[in-house]
């Protein structure tokens, strides 16, 4: 039998990241799941107890260059077939950008846009030339579909991620690069009124990732449907 594939899930302490870890484990993959404080992530710890042979836990703060460097250095000779950067924040949901504290603006852009690209670049040597790199984005990062406004900082940070991922793809033309919108999901960020549950979104995103073989960048939702830039 062929060796199981390995996926890195950056930001898997809870919500969609944790749901994706469970989904890929159920599909027979090896999973490297990172969190800022994995020892305190009770759901992730429970998943690890039941899948200790295929689930590795790692400490990673995507907003810290030193943490990214340390994480990449600790990978040793491991091969990663898919990198999926899930981590993200939304700290100023109801605040117009002109009223948002500049330190909050900086942290959200680093966490949602610059950090994911930096991590992908740092671990690229551990991936095959045609290995998939995926980033958790949002339909809210689409300029073309913004008819309602609001969520200034979050929208802008995800639009920045989309642009940076296109640039990343142009630098690494042999590999699929995915920008995946998970849908509106019932998580701490999505809220209790969201129509999707975590399992449905995670299954759809896993299907999209497993089907990704074409080099170049794609901006899609959890069903694989293309989204407007």
C-alpha positions as CSV (number, residue, x, y, z in Angstrom):
1,X,0.0,0.0,0.0
2,X,1.2,3.5,-0.7
3,X,2.3,5.7,2.2
4,X,-0.4,8.0,3.6
5,X,-0.2,11.6,2.4
6,X,0.6,14.3,4.9
7,X,-1.1,17.6,5.4
8,X,0.0,20.5,7.5
9,X,-2.9,22.4,9.1
10,X,-1.7,25.7,10.5
11,X,-4.3,26.9,13.0
12,X,-6.1,23.7,14.1
13,X,-6.8,24.4,17.8
14,X,-10.6,24.6,17.3
15,X,-13.3,25.4,14.8
16,X,-12.6,24.7,11.1
17,X,-9.0,23.8,11.7
18,X,-9.9,21.1,14.2
19,X,-12.7,20.0,11.9
20,X,-10.3,19.7,9.0
21,X,-7.9,17.7,11.2
22,X,-10.6,15.2,12.0
23,X,-11.7,15.0,8.4
24,X,-8.3,14.3,7.0
25,X,-7.6,11.7,9.7
26,X,-10.8,10.0,8.7
27,X,-9.5,9.9,5.1
28,X,-6.4,8.1,6.2
29,X,-4.0,11.1,6.0
30,X,-1.2,11.9,8.3
31,X,-1.8,15.3,9.9
32,X,0.6,17.9,11.4
33,X,-1.7,20.3,13.3
34,X,-0.3,23.5,14.7
35,X,-1.7,25.9,17.3
36,X,-0.3,28.8,19.4
37,X,-0.8,26.7,22.5
38,X,-1.5,23.1,21.6
39,X,-1.3,21.9,25.2
40,X,-4.3,24.1,26.0
41,X,-6.4,23.1,23.0
42,X,-8.7,20.5,24.6
43,X,-10.4,19.4,21.3
44,X,-7.1,18.9,19.6
45,X,-5.6,17.0,22.5
46,X,-8.6,14.7,22.5
47,X,-8.2,14.1,18.8
48,X,-4.5,13.4,19.3
49,X,-5.2,10.8,22.0
50,X,-7.4,8.8,19.5
51,X,-5.0,9.3,16.5
52,X,-1.5,9.5,18.1
53,X,0.0,7.4,15.3
54,X,-1.0,9.8,12.6
55,X,-1.6,13.2,14.3
56,X,1.4,15.3,15.2
57,X,1.0,18.5,17.3
58,X,3.2,21.5,17.0
59,X,3.5,25.0,18.5
60,X,3.2,27.8,15.9
61,X,2.3,31.5,16.0
62,X,1.8,32.6,12.5
63,X,2.2,36.2,13.4
64,X,5.7,35.6,14.7
65,X,8.6,35.3,12.2
66,X,10.7,33.6,14.9
67,X,7.9,31.0,15.6
68,X,7.6,30.3,11.8
69,X,11.4,29.8,11.6
70,X,11.5,27.5,14.6
71,X,8.6,25.5,13.3
72,X,10.1,25.0,9.9
73,X,13.4,24.1,11.4
74,X,11.8,21.4,13.5
75,X,10.3,19.6,10.6
76,X,13.6,17.8,9.9
77,X,13.2,15.4,7.0
78,X,9.4,15.3,6.9
79,X,7.7,15.6,3.6
80,X,4.4,17.5,3.5
81,X,2.1,16.9,0.5
82,X,-0.3,19.7,1.3
83,X,0.1,22.9,3.3
84,X,-3.2,24.5,4.4
85,X,-3.0,27.7,6.4
86,X,-6.2,28.0,8.3
87,X,-5.3,30.5,11.0
88,X,-7.0,33.9,11.0
89,X,-8.5,36.6,13.2
90,X,-11.3,39.2,13.0
91,X,-10.8,41.7,15.8
92,X,-12.5,44.9,14.6
93,X,-15.7,43.7,13.1
94,X,-17.8,46.8,13.6
95,X,-15.0,49.4,13.5
96,X,-14.5,51.6,10.4
97,X,-10.8,51.4,9.3
98,X,-10.2,55.0,10.2
99,X,-11.2,54.3,13.8
100,X,-9.3,51.0,14.2
101,X,-6.2,51.1,16.4
102,X,-3.1,50.8,14.3
103,X,-1.6,48.0,16.3
104,X,-4.8,46.0,15.7
105,X,-4.7,46.8,12.0
106,X,-1.1,45.6,11.8
107,X,-1.8,42.4,13.7
108,X,-4.7,41.5,11.5
109,X,-2.8,42.1,8.3
110,X,0.1,40.1,9.6
111,X,-2.0,37.2,10.8
112,X,-4.4,37.0,7.9
113,X,-2.2,38.0,5.0
114,X,1.6,38.2,5.5
115,X,2.0,35.4,8.0
116,X,0.3,32.7,5.9
117,X,2.5,33.5,2.9
118,X,5.6,33.6,5.1
119,X,4.8,30.2,6.5
120,X,4.1,28.6,3.1
121,X,7.5,29.9,1.9
122,X,9.2,28.6,5.0
123,X,8.0,25.1,4.6
124,X,8.1,24.9,0.8
125,X,11.4,22.9,0.9
126,X,9.5,20.1,2.6
127,X,6.9,19.8,-0.2
128,X,7.1,18.2,-3.6
129,X,7.3,20.5,-6.6
130,X,3.7,19.8,-7.4
131,X,2.4,19.9,-3.8
132,X,-0.7,21.9,-3.1
133,X,-0.6,25.1,-1.0
134,X,-4.0,26.3,0.3
135,X,-5.0,29.4,2.2
136,X,-8.2,29.9,4.1
137,X,-9.7,33.0,2.7
138,X,-13.2,34.4,2.6
139,X,-15.8,35.6,0.1
140,X,-15.5,38.8,2.1
141,X,-12.1,39.3,0.5
142,X,-13.7,39.6,-2.9
143,X,-13.8,43.2,-4.2
144,X,-16.2,42.4,-7.0
145,X,-18.8,40.9,-4.6
146,X,-18.7,43.6,-2.0
147,X,-22.2,45.1,-2.1
148,X,-22.8,45.6,1.6
149,X,-19.6,47.1,3.0
150,X,-18.6,46.8,6.6
151,X,-16.0,44.6,8.2
152,X,-13.4,46.9,6.8
153,X,-10.3,45.4,8.3
154,X,-11.2,41.8,7.9
155,X,-12.3,42.3,4.2
156,X,-9.1,44.2,3.5
157,X,-6.8,41.6,5.1
158,X,-8.4,38.8,3.2
159,X,-8.2,40.8,-0.1
160,X,-4.5,41.3,0.7
161,X,-4.1,37.5,1.2
162,X,-5.8,36.9,-2.1
163,X,-3.3,39.2,-3.9
164,X,-0.3,37.8,-2.1
165,X,-1.3,34.3,-2.9
166,X,-1.5,35.2,-6.6
167,X,2.0,36.6,-6.4
168,X,3.1,33.4,-4.5
169,X,1.6,31.3,-7.3
170,X,3.4,33.2,-9.9
171,X,6.7,32.6,-8.1
172,X,5.9,28.8,-7.8
173,X,4.3,27.9,-11.1
174,X,4.5,24.1,-10.8
175,X,2.0,23.8,-7.9
176,X,-1.7,24.3,-7.3
177,X,-2.4,27.3,-5.0
178,X,-5.9,27.4,-3.5
179,X,-7.7,30.2,-1.9
180,X,-10.6,28.5,-0.2
181,X,-13.7,30.2,1.2
182,X,-15.2,27.8,3.8
183,X,-18.7,29.2,3.6
184,X,-20.5,30.8,6.5
185,X,-19.9,28.3,9.2
186,X,-21.1,28.0,12.8
187,X,-17.8,28.8,14.6
188,X,-16.8,31.4,17.2
189,X,-16.0,33.7,14.2
190,X,-19.0,32.8,12.1
191,X,-21.6,32.9,14.9
192,X,-24.5,30.7,15.8
193,X,-26.8,31.9,13.0
194,X,-24.5,30.6,10.2
195,X,-26.2,28.0,8.0
196,X,-23.2,25.5,7.7
197,X,-21.8,23.2,10.3
198,X,-18.1,22.6,10.6
199,X,-18.2,19.0,9.4
200,X,-20.0,19.9,6.1
201,X,-17.5,22.7,5.4
202,X,-14.5,20.6,6.3
203,X,-15.7,17.7,4.1
204,X,-16.2,20.1,1.1
205,X,-12.8,21.7,1.6
206,X,-11.1,18.3,1.9
207,X,-12.7,17.3,-1.4
208,X,-11.5,20.5,-3.1
209,X,-7.9,19.9,-1.8
210,X,-7.8,16.2,-2.9
211,X,-9.0,17.1,-6.4
212,X,-6.4,19.9,-6.8
213,X,-3.9,18.8,-9.4
214,X,-3.7,21.8,-11.9
215,X,-0.9,24.3,-11.4
216,X,-1.9,27.9,-10.9
217,X,-4.1,29.8,-8.4
218,X,-7.8,29.2,-7.9
219,X,-10.2,31.2,-5.7
220,X,-13.1,28.9,-4.8
221,X,-15.6,28.0,-2.1
222,X,-15.9,24.8,-0.1
223,X,-17.9,23.2,-3.0
224,X,-15.1,24.0,-5.5
225,X,-17.1,26.8,-7.2
226,X,-15.1,29.7,-8.5
227,X,-15.5,33.1,-6.8
228,X,-15.2,36.6,-8.2
229,X,-12.0,38.4,-7.4
